[in-house]
Amino acid sequence: MFELTRCQFYKAISLLDNGHPYPEVLSILENNNPGWVFSDRADAPKTALVWSKGMQGFYLIGDETNEAFLSISLMNLLLQILDLE
């Protein structure tokens, strides 16, 4: 799993092509709201977890069947996110 830098957030915008009901996600990816993005690939994400600092929650976007992404321990991921705050 890769943590995207703020200047890389745009790479995950294409994961919203099929629509996403949460404007907070797009706002984070456009660098309008604070948050973090973790993806399966830094160059061309297929799946990403978007953490919203303001909402104190996360959103899974992209391919929900991506085995490489889903095989990562959720606990390790949450510990990494909580360490950022």
C-alpha positions as a Markdown table, in Angstrom:
| # | Residue | x | y | z |
|---|---|---|---|---|
| 1 | Met | 0.0 | 0.0 | 0.0 |
| 2 | Phe | 1.2 | 3.5 | -0.9 |
| 3 | Glu | 0.4 | 6.8 | 0.8 |
| 4 | Leu | 0.0 | 9.3 | -2.0 |
| 5 | Thr | 1.4 | 12.8 | -1.5 |
| 6 | Arg | -1.0 | 15.7 | -1.8 |
| 7 | Cys | 0.4 | 16.4 | -5.3 |
| 8 | Gln | -0.4 | 12.8 | -6.3 |
| 9 | Phe | -4.1 | 12.9 | -5.1 |
| 10 | Tyr | -5.3 | 13.7 | -8.7 |
| 11 | Lys | -4.2 | 10.2 | -9.7 |
| 12 | Ala | -7.2 | 8.7 | -7.7 |
| 13 | Ile | -9.8 | 11.0 | -9.2 |
| 14 | Ser | -10.5 | 8.5 | -12.1 |
| 15 | Leu | -11.6 | 6.0 | -9.4 |
| 16 | Leu | -14.8 | 8.2 | -9.1 |
| 17 | Asp | -15.7 | 7.8 | -12.7 |
| 18 | Asn | -18.6 | 5.5 | -11.9 |
| 19 | Gly | -20.0 | 8.1 | -9.5 |
| 20 | His | -19.5 | 8.5 | -5.8 |
| 21 | Pro | -22.2 | 9.9 | -3.5 |
| 22 | Tyr | -19.7 | 11.6 | -1.1 |
| 23 | Pro | -18.5 | 15.1 | -2.2 |
| 24 | Glu | -16.0 | 15.0 | 0.6 |
| 25 | Val | -13.9 | 12.5 | -1.3 |
| 26 | Leu | -13.7 | 14.6 | -4.4 |
| 27 | Ser | -12.9 | 17.6 | -2.3 |
| 28 | Ile | -10.0 | 15.8 | -0.7 |
| 29 | Leu | -8.7 | 14.5 | -4.0 |
| 30 | Glu | -8.8 | 18.1 | -5.4 |
| 31 | Asn | -6.9 | 19.3 | -2.3 |
| 32 | Asn | -9.7 | 21.4 | -1.0 |
| 33 | Asn | -10.2 | 19.5 | 2.3 |
| 34 | Pro | -7.6 | 17.9 | 4.5 |
| 35 | Gly | -7.1 | 14.1 | 4.3 |
| 36 | Trp | -4.9 | 11.3 | 3.2 |
| 37 | Val | -5.0 | 8.8 | 0.3 |
| 38 | Phe | -3.7 | 5.3 | 0.4 |
| 39 | Ser | -3.7 | 3.2 | -2.8 |
| 40 | Asp | -2.6 | -0.1 | -4.2 |
| 41 | Arg | -0.4 | 1.6 | -6.7 |
| 42 | Ala | 1.3 | 5.0 | -6.7 |
| 43 | Asp | 1.4 | 5.4 | -10.4 |
| 44 | Ala | -2.1 | 4.3 | -11.4 |
| 45 | Pro | -4.3 | 3.4 | -8.5 |
| 46 | Lys | -7.1 | 0.8 | -9.0 |
| 47 | Thr | -8.3 | 1.0 | -5.4 |
| 48 | Ala | -7.8 | 3.6 | -2.7 |
| 49 | Leu | -8.8 | 4.4 | 0.8 |
| 50 | Val | -9.5 | 8.1 | 1.4 |
| 51 | Trp | -9.2 | 9.3 | 5.0 |
| 52 | Ser | -11.2 | 12.5 | 5.7 |
| 53 | Lys | -9.6 | 14.4 | 8.6 |
| 54 | Gly | -12.7 | 16.6 | 8.9 |
| 55 | Met | -15.2 | 13.8 | 8.9 |
| 56 | Gln | -12.9 | 11.5 | 10.9 |
| 57 | Gly | -13.8 | 8.7 | 8.6 |
| 58 | Phe | -12.6 | 6.8 | 5.5 |
| 59 | Tyr | -14.0 | 5.9 | 2.1 |
| 60 | Leu | -13.0 | 3.0 | -0.1 |
| 61 | Ile | -13.1 | 3.9 | -3.8 |
| 62 | Gly | -12.3 | 2.1 | -7.0 |
| 63 | Asp | -12.2 | -1.7 | -7.5 |
| 64 | Glu | -13.7 | -3.2 | -4.4 |
| 65 | Thr | -12.6 | -6.7 | -5.5 |
| 66 | Asn | -8.9 | -5.8 | -5.7 |
| 67 | Glu | -7.3 | -8.7 | -3.9 |
| 68 | Ala | -3.9 | -7.1 | -3.6 |
| 69 | Phe | -5.5 | -4.1 | -1.8 |
| 70 | Leu | -7.9 | -6.1 | 0.3 |
| 71 | Ser | -5.2 | -8.5 | 1.5 |
| 72 | Ile | -3.6 | -5.8 | 3.6 |
| 73 | Ser | -4.3 | -6.0 | 7.3 |
| 74 | Leu | -7.0 | -3.4 | 8.2 |
| 75 | Met | -5.6 | -3.0 | 11.7 |
| 76 | Asn | -2.1 | -2.1 | 10.3 |
| 77 | Leu | -3.8 | 0.4 | 8.0 |
| 78 | Leu | -5.8 | 2.0 | 10.7 |
| 79 | Leu | -2.7 | 2.3 | 13.0 |
| 80 | Gln | -0.9 | 4.0 | 10.1 |
| 81 | Ile | -3.8 | 6.5 | 9.7 |
| 82 | Leu | -4.1 | 7.2 | 13.3 |
| 83 | Asp | -0.4 | 7.9 | 13.6 |
| 84 | Leu | -0.8 | 10.7 | 11.0 |
| 85 | Glu | -3.0 | 12.8 | 13.2 |
